[in-house]
Structures are given as structure tokens and as C-alpha cells.
Amino acid sequence: MNTTGSNREVHWERTRRLMITTLILWFIFSFGVHWFANTLNNFSFLDFPLGYYMAAQGSLIVFVVLIFWFSWKQHRIDVECGVAEDE
């Protein structure tokens, strides 16, 4: 794990950007969907009101996908910056 100072800065900047993006998406699907559930109910998905579906199942699906997406992106950042763990 020999990295230069500038490489560490690039790694941290990219990791921080990924973390902020992930937290924004998490916030939208945790709180935003529930705040606007009544408005979302004007649309339907699989014959369910969209607000109900997103509150009951959709948010959970997004969270699982978000975890795998974050892990995949972070691994790519680690490899590109030379700080990935040996497999």
C-alpha cells in the first residue's frame, strides 16, 4: 500500500464524492419517497399505487442495490488509485 500524497488526495476526493452521492440517494429513498407518498399515489406500478409500493418494497430494493453499487464503485476507486486489498 505505497501511495503518494497526491494519489491519496485523489482517492479521498473520489471516495468522498461517492459517499455523498450514496447518502443523497439514501436520503431520497428513505425520506423523500415517504414525504411525497400521497403525490406518488397518483401513479401506479404493478397495479399498486406508486407511493405505497415504494414505501413497502421499492425503498428496500433500492437499498440493497445501493449497497452493491457502492461496494462495486469503491472497489474500482481503490484499484484505480492503487490502494485495493490483495485478493
Steps between C-alpha positions, in 0.01 A plus 500: 500500500757750382318811387619851439343800666322614184369147437355496852332833434348371176385183677343695785332750265344223290398303811346809656305577180371140488400515867311829454321363192404185690371698798292726273342195333442341841332819625275523194380141533479509881321827555408654164287209387307498827453878506353494151313168525159662449619672183669181377173311552365675189721258302490123514758221476391136463143618574606645837509872578865604450527667843380186673727276293809715560431518873433128534747339258666745264717673758630168630591387150678829435697466828628153408596615150665810652718287729629287212547804275697684771722198562567452130581871443722520810696195388555660158623819667735301723645307206543810284678684783716202593366441850291189441546205731662187361244241401 
